[in-house]
Amino acid sequence: MRRFVRNLLCSESGQGLSEYLIIVALVAVAAIGVVTVFGRDIRELFSGTTDSLAGNQASNTARKATVKASKNLKNFGKYNAASGD
C-alpha cells in the first residue's frame, strides 16, 4: 500500500498533458486578443468577399493613393526638385 501511494505521488505521467493544456490556453488567449484587435477589419473583409461572391456591388472602403499625373514608368526613379516629386 505504501508503495502504491508513493508511486501515485511521485508519478509524472500527467506532466505532458498539463504542458499541452497550458500551450492550448496560451494559443486561445492569443487568438482572442487578435480577434479583439482586428475583429472589425476581419468582419468587413469577409462581408465584402461574400457580397462579391453573391454578385452584389461591393463598396470599396479603401483609400485611394494620390498619384501625381507627371509620374510614369519612364521617370519613376527620378526626383524633380521644381515640382517636389
Residue pairs with C-beta under 8 A, 6 or more apart in sequence:
35 42
44 61
48 58
48 59
48 61
51 57
51 58
52 58
68 83
68 85
70 80
70 83
70 85
71 85
79 85
